[in-house]
């Protein structure tokens, strides 16, 4: 037995030394002038779960967190073509404010040397996490800049740690990509109405979100859906999975008990990938990612017919399994490249903020200051009165919106800091110069919904003041700028 253990240790040590020697040898060989450069990849996942007791955001009621069902994570993927590094960070949160990502970017530059312009950070949009938007005083500053609360500081630190770990895990790799379709879980949640209904600001809407199955006033969906699930896959040169980053245009699933913290179907997808690929105990770990596509007006409920009732976490497991299986179906036939060129470009464009009129501002103050037991015609009037006052008093007249495009071989990835409607996502695909492309929403910041002009004319929750915080033509300006940025990477 002792001899067997000794032989195993010798074999393991020999294998480790051999792998190390091969890696070093390859790097030295490729460093010779005139030789091709090595493509490398590294991934990591770090825990960003909050303390219990903090408020869970994502709905109009904010209950305290009483239980962590599954951890919230920040997942990082670093790609390196020998000249340029590109970084993806995907955080389990409903939306992360730009100052948090900016702070993480500063730390990443200091600790890894990677330019923040080459780092794409985004939120998954789970509705079962705590706020990364501070206490609502987003534009209140001290002399040193925007104030971050304790969780925001913790999150920025952990994001930077995760990227640093992924850089440590860089190894020679190959890359491939694919695309499938999962149409059975995406439904446009905005429906046109026969008769207009009143909104919290006293205005009339011709569309409603989540109208219910038995609502006789609804007529047809007000928009479209995008069933594509697109993904990038990286493996070591000997075929060991390193990471897989996917994009699917489904808002979130939910079905979480009150008080539970959960990363929703995004994390379940990642876990199912690891299990199906047999990579659950790998070190460095295989890391699966599911980014939020253009799903601002899409959820997983079909309001055209009566559906099944699901228990807690049941529906999100079904969705995650179906998306994972479709990705794995396509994954079997991926053609991997030993090297691709990486490029990135980023810009900021000025977008006007939708401020309440003076009349609406005064009306909102009247609602806010009314007796606590006063009943209003719309149940959310008091909630949106507070929000309108905050926008009017604390937000600037204009914001600088960060936009970003990555080129990874033949693929293009766009980043937008809004909850983007599917219509806009499809427009971006049509105008894209890349062979394949997708858009990551809630990336590099979180500025609310991005409703197209035609949807503004219909009204409905996603277009309400303080929900879509920017001018009604913002989506058109953003599409134009992203198209220009993409064209610059041809």
N, C-alpha and C positions, 0 to 999 in steps of 0.2 A: 504493500500500500504506500509506504514511504517513497519507494522508487517510482510508483505511478505518479504521485503528487509532484515529485521532483521533475519527472518528464513533462508533465503538464505545464509546470512553471517555466521550464526551459523552452517549451514550444511557444507558450504565450509571449515570453520575453523575446524570443527570436522573431516571432511574427510582428510584434510591436516595433522591434528594431528594424526589421525589413521594411515595414510600412513607412517608418520615419525616414529611412535611407532612400526609399523610392521617391518619397515626396520631395526631400531635399535635392535629390539628384535631378528630378524633373524641373524643379524651380531653377537650379543652377544651369541646366541645359537650355531652358527657355530664355534665360537671361543673356545668353551669348548673342552678340549683335547679329542681326539678320534672321534670328530664329523667331518663330511665332510666340506670342505672349500666352501665358497661362490664364485661363478663365477660372475664377474661384468663387465659391459661395459659402456662406455661413449663416446659421439661424440660431435663434434663442427664444425662450419664453420665460417671463418673470411674473410673479404674482403682484397684482396691484389692488387686491381686495381691501375694502375700507374697514374701519372700526365699526362694530355694531353700534346702533344708536343714531347714526347719521341718516338723513332723509333720503328715501328712494325716489328718484325723479323719473319722469316719463309719462306721468298722468297728472290730472288736475289736483288730485289729492296726493300729498307727500308723506307717506307713513314712515316711521323709523325702521331701520334695518334691524331685524331680530334674529336672522338666521342666514348663514351663507350656504346655499345649496350646492353651488359649484364656484370655484374661484374666478375672479376677474383677472385678466392677464393683459400684458403688453407683449406682443409677438414681434420679433424683428427678423428681417431677412436682408443680408448684405450681399450684393453682387459686385464682382471686381473683374474687369476685363484686362487688367494690367496697366491701364492708364487712368481709368475712371471707376469710382465706386458709386453705386446707387444703393439707397437704403429704403426699405419699406418698414414702417412701424404701424401695427394695427392694435388699437386699444379697445378693450371691452368697456364702452361707456356710451351713453345716449348722445353725447357730443362734447368735444373738448375745446375750450376756448383757445383762440390763437395765442394769447400770451403764455399759456402753458406750453404749447408746442414750441414757441419761440425760445422760452427758457431752456427747454430740453435741447433745442438745436444749438444753443450757445455751449452747453456742457458737452455735447457730442463733438463740436469743433475743437474745444479745448482738450478733450481726452482722446480723440481718435484722429484729429486733423481733417475730418470729412466736412466739406462745406455744407451748411444747412440747405443750400439751394439744391443739393443732391439727395436730400432726405425727404421722403413723402410720408407724413404721419396722418393717420386717420382714425376715426371712431367707428365701431361696428353699428352702433345705435341700439344696443340692448336697452329696453325700458325697465330693467331691473337692477340698476346700479345707482350710485350716488352722484351728486353733481360735480362736474369738473368746470363749472361756470361761476364758481365763487358764490357770493351772497346776492348777486344781481347788480352790484355796483360796478359793472364791468368797466366803465370809463372813468371811475373815480381814481385819481392817482395821488401818490405822495411825491416827494421831491425826486425819488429814485425811479419812478415809473409806476406801472400798474401793479397794484397790490395783489399778491396771490395768497389764498388761504392755505391752511395746513395740508389739506388733501391735494390741492393743486401742486404745492411744492413737492409733496411725496411722489405724485404722479410724474412730474417732470424729471425728478431724480431717478425713478425706476425706469423710465423710458431710456434715459441716457445710459443707465447700467445695462439694460437689455441690448442696446446697440453695441456697446463695448464688448459684451460677451459674444455677440454674433461675429464681431470682428476677430475676436480670439479664436473662434471656431472656423474661420475661413480655411478652405482646403481646395485643391484642384477639383474642378467639377465640370459637368456638362449641363446644358439647358435645353428644354423643349417646351412646347405649348400645345394647347388643344381647346376645343370648344364643343359643348353639348347643349342640350335643351331640356328644361324641366318646367313645362307649361302648367302642370296640374296644381301648382301652389302659388301662382301669381294672378291676382284679380285687381282691377282698378277699383279703388274704394270710394271714389267720387261718382255720384250719380246725379244726372239731371232730374229736375223736378217739374211736375205739371203746374204746380202753383208755388210761387215764391214764398220763402219763409223769412222771418225776422232774425237778424243776428244780434250779438251782444251790444253792438254800437247803434242799434235802431235802424240799420239799413236792411235792404231786402236781398236775399240770395236766391239764385236759380239753380244752385247745386248744393249737395249735402254730402259730407263724408260719413261713412259707416251708417247708412240709412236704415239698416235692419232688413230682414227678409220680408216681413209682412207690411212694410210701408207702402200703402196704395198710392202715395204721391210721387214715388220715384218712377222714372221711365226707362233710362238706359245709362250705361257707364259714360262718364264725361271724358274719359281718356283711354289710353291703350296700355299694354303691358309689354315687357321684354323677357321672354323665357330663357334667354341664353345664359349659360354658366360657362365663363371663359376662365382659363387658368394657365399659370406658368409653373413648370416643375423643374427642380434642380436635383441632381444626383451627384454623388462622388464619381470619380472616373471609373471605379469598378462597379457602379450600378447601385450603390446604397442610397436610398432616399434621404435627402437633406431637408427639403421643404417643398411645399406646394401652396401657391397663392392663388385663390379663386375669387371670382367676382360674380355676384348674383343680385338681381334687382328685386329683392323682397325686403320690405321695411323691417320687420321683426316678426316673431310668432307669439310670444307671451304664453298665457296660461300658467302664470306663476302665482302661488299663494301670497297674500298680503304679508309684507315684511321680509320676504325672501330676496336675497341677492343672487342673481344668476346672469351668466353670460349669454343666455338664450341659445338659439340654434346655431349661432356662429361657432361657439366653442364645441358644441356637440358634433358638428361637422368635422372639426379638426380631430377630435378624439376618434371618431369613426374611421377617418382616413388612416390614422396611425394603427388602429386595430386591424383593419382589412389588409394593410400592407405589412403587418407583422412587425411594426416598429415601435411598440409601446415601451420597451426597456432599452432603447438605443441611447448611447452616449458618444458624442453629443446627440441630443434628442432630435428626432424628426419633428418638424414643426409644420402643422397645417394652418392655413389662414383662410378666412372667408371675409372679404371686404364687402361693404355695402355699395351696391351699384346705384342706378338712378331709380329710386323707389319711393320718392316723396309722395306719390299718389297711389301706391300699390300696397296691398296686404294679402293675407292668405285666406280671406273669407269670401266665399261666393254668395253675394247677396241676391242672386237670381233664384235660389232654391233653398229649401230647408236643409241644413246640414246636421251632421252628427255632433253630439255633445262629447267633449273630451275631458279627461281628468287632468290634474296638474302635471305639466311637463310632457303629456302624452303627444300632443300635436307637434311640438317642436322636435321631438324625437323622430316622428314620421318624416317631417320636412328635411331634417338633417340627413337621415338615412337615404332618402330619395336623391338629394343633391349629391351626396357622397358617392352613391352607386353610379350615377350618371358620369361623374368625373372619373371614377375608376374604370368605367367602360371605355371611355375615350383614352384614358391613361395607358391602356395596354398596347396601343398602337402609336405612341408618340415617337417621333424621330428626333433624337437628341443631337444637338450641335456641340462640338468640342470647344467652340469659341464664338461669341457674338460681340459686336461693338455696343457699348453703352453710351448714351448721351442724355442730357437733360437740359431743360430750359424753364425758367420761372419768371413771372412778371407780376406786377400789381397794377390794377386798374381802378380808377375812382368810380364809385357807385353811390348814388344819392340814397339817403335813408328816408323811408316813408314816415314823415312826421304827422301826428294828428293836427288837424286844423285847430285854431284857437277855440272855436266853438265846441269841437269835440273834446278838447282838453278841459274846458270848463265843465262840460257835461260829466266827464269822467271824475273830476274832483267832487262834483255833487253826489255821484253814485258812491264814491269812496267814503264820503263823510256822512252818508245817510245812516239812520239807526240800524244796528246789527240785525234786528228782526224784520226789517223791511223786505218785502217780496218784490222781485222784479219779473218782468214779462219773460226774460230769458234767464235761465239759471246761472249763466256764466258772466252776467253783466259786471258784478263786483270784481271778479278775477281779471277781466280784461280792462276794466277801468284802471286798476293798479298798474297793469302793464303799459297802457297808453300813457299814463302819467310818467312812468319811468322813461319811456322812449322820448317823450316830449322834453323832459327836464335833463336827462343824463346822456342821451346819445348825441353824437356829433351830427352835423348836417350831411356829412359824407364819410364813407369809409374806404380804405384802400383794400381791395379784395385780392388775396394771393391766388394766383393760378399757376399750374405746373404741368409739364408734360415730360414723361420718360419715354425714351426710345430704347427698346431692348431687342436687338436684331430686327426682325420684321414686325414686331409688336409695338403698339403705342399704348401708354397708360396716362390718362388725364386725371388731375386732382382738382376738385371744386369744394369750397368750404360751405356748402349748403346742402339741404335735403332737396336733391334735384328730381324734377318730374321725369317720368319715363319718356315722355315726348321729347324733351330736351336731350336726353341720353341718346335716343335714336337719331336725332338730328346730328349730333356729334359723330356718331358712327358713319352716317352718310357722307359727311364732309371730310372724314379722316383720310389722310394720304397713306396711312399704314395698311398693310395687308390685313391685319386684325387689330382691334383695339377695344378698350373698355374704359369706363369712367368710374372713379372712386369718389363717392359723396362724403361729406363731412370730413374733408381732408384739409389739413393745415389750418383748421379753424372751424367755427360753428356759428353761422349767422342766420339760422332759421331756414325756412322753406324758400325755394326758388320757383315760383309759379310763372308759367308763360303768360303773355298778355291775353290770349284767348281764355285762359282759365280765370284770370282776374275779372273778365267781363261776366263770367258765370257766378263768381263769388264762392262762398263755402269756406269752411274752416281754414284750409291751407292757404287761402288768399287774404284772410283777415289781417287787418293792421296789427302789428306786433308779432304775427306768426310769419308772414312774409314781410320782412323788415326793410326791404330795399325797393327801389323804384320798379314800376310795372314792366319796364323794358329791360330790366337787368339781365334776364336770361338771354336775350338776343345779343347784348353786348358781350356777355361771357362766351357764348358760342363763337362769336366773331374773333375774339381774342385767342381762344383756345385753338381755333382753326389756323390762325396766323402763327401761333407758336408751334403747332404741329408741322406746318409747312416749312418752318425754319429748320426742322430736323430731317428733312428729306435726304 
